[in-house]
Amino acid sequence: MLLALDAMGGDNAPKETCAGAVMACGKFPDLEIALVGDTEEVKPLVENAPASVRTRLHLVHAEEKITMDEPPAVAVRKKRHSSLRIAMQMVRSGEAVGCVSAGSTGAIVAGGVLVVGRIPGIERPGLGVPLPAVDRISMLIDIGATVRCKPMNLYQFALMGDVYMRKIIGVENPSIGLLSNGQEEVKGDELIIETREYFRKGKLNFIGNVEGGGIPFGVADVVVCEGLTGNILLKFIEGTGEALYSLVRDEINRRFLPKVGMLFMLPMLKDLWTRFNYEEIGGTPLLGVNGAVIKAHGRSRARAVCGALGVARGFVSKKGVETIAEELSEGVRTE
Amino acid sequence: MLLALDAMGGDNAPKETCAGAVMACGKFPDLEIALVGDTEEVKPLVENAPASVRTRLHLVHAEEKITMDEPPAVAVRKKRHSSLRIAMQMVRSGEAVGCVSAGSTGAIVAGGVLVVGRIPGIERPGLGVPLPAVDRISMLIDIGATVRCKPMNLYQFALMGDVYMRKIIGVENPSIGLLSNGQEEVKGDELIIETREYFRKGKLNFIGNVEGGGIPFGVADVVVCEGLTGNILLKFIEGTGEALYSLVRDEINRRFLPKVGMLFMLPMLKDLWTRFNYEEIGGTPLLGVNGAVIKAHGRSRARAVCGALGVARGFVSKKGVETIAEELSEGVRTE
């Protein structure tokens, strides 16, 4: 299986993207990776990889790269030789079965729509992130692909999230919640009220409005919202994790007793960390585009890039794109 | 100082609201409270209060109450004898200097606008909640008064948040951030981009777009957003606290070593808890209405009701409403 990796995308590229590619090839013996980027920069980063891995890493030269501060749609259109665009063209042409990038969300979405193209019938793509909740993995969609949405967009996110949870994660009849400011039917704005109409007519396992407080408890398998809300929420989650970590660290450094206590708690904290470590889960699929496009976090290091490549591999082998396209055309879960 | 308390509002009313009133009168010797509600229910709940407190608790009968599942604006209009409406009428008439309710947000907002009335020039009220961040208190406004906003609404929330932070919390030249899906100017939707125009012309200490990840770090003294987003975020914060608590409790019950560790960590955890305990902070002011209207959390127990009464007392003694009205009419921080 050949995946294209945007070697130049992300805050720690190309060093960590390349290290992640080496790690992933070590982990998955069936994986080949096209490292798309400035060959001069990329080559020295992988030449010391074990021979069994090195033979499965292919260098694809890209003269340009897209940075975080460019207007994404413009950058994707203009920079025809950018690493992101070339990686996506490999998906479009069938050369690669999927691609991974830790670059700007906007550029990945624009590239997904412009280069890879949408699945027929899908109006706007959605980025879904699997969030660890108390007793399950809950998918939050959209987290930034479509900033403001129409009711149809939200409903299609739900359709795609449903397929993803069933086929990729293996959840039977996933419950779908619409993120709102209250569970009651009267809550929400026009967008939310009109979206409920779509659910009423459709065949999804829609459980109604859900509130922000339900997310950490896994109130629904798929939680649907506009990209603006999802993005703010996801970044808030990341920020809270960092803030809590720094607070507890400072407190522990200031006192003696908690240091002792910490030693006793380490095994538990390690377990919880593994369960909730966002990086381990890795990438988020851009659902609705006609190819496997996986976005890794902009701050990804090797481990997270490897995780995202793993997500791409799973999405491809479980035929994620084909299933969404098939079910949409057959109307399996629509009216 | 006489405050009106909606004794029937909230999940734990009237038992906990009355207990909170007794607590607050014990804490603040200058406070008198009108307990608005079903006198038959309320009376037995306060008759055992110490005499010094009991003399400052006044029973005001209300035949009706507004429940959580009624469409709020309709309920406020129709139930003219509801405890919430009577408490607000006492503010309107000047009989009470402010009121507190743990009832439905929608009903409090509707009552604030319909009964108490808006400050001239303010189009929509905003509920601001002081959130504890790493090194400061950061105000998030709006958390549900105005579900969807126009640019003018968001700008007015910022104006009111600025006054609140300066006059009530005592922050000099508060920084104002606009919650968006990225810091860059190109990020956000039309609403956010148009709101930036207002800030460009105004005199507030506007620091630009802020992201969700900045909130726990106190990226700005005032973080402005639509009510829908703010509500989802606030409830998510509460839910995460509860989920973490239950996870850690379960883990600790399952293992022996962490139990020992916990003993060592208790003093630290208690300190952190006090610093971040939302209930201790208590109520949130409904800014933009022409009277001190404080909303307590729907799940409030006595301690939180007492906290909200304390917030109301502070807001009244620091002339919160008058200052907002004055500064708006004089254009102190506007163009």
Interface residues (C-beta under 8 A of the other chain):
Chain A: M68 D69 P71 A133 V134 G144 V147 R148 L179 S180 N181 G182 E184 V186 G188 D189 E190 E211 G212 G213 G214 I215 P216 F217 C225 G227 L228 T229 N231 I232 L233 L234 K235 F236 I237 E238 G239 T240 E242 A243 L244 S246 L247 V248 E251 I252 R255 L257 P258 V260 G261 M262 L263 F264 M265 P267 M268 D271 L272
Chain B: M68 D69 P71 A133 V134 G144 V147 R148 L179 S180 N181 G182 E184 V186 G188 D189 E190 E211 G212 G213 G214 I215 P216 F217 C225 G227 L228 T229 N231 I232 L233 L234 K235 F236 I237 E238 G239 T240 E242 A243 L244 S246 L247 V248 E251 I252 R255 L257 P258 V260 G261 M262 L263 F264 M265 P267 M268 D271 L272
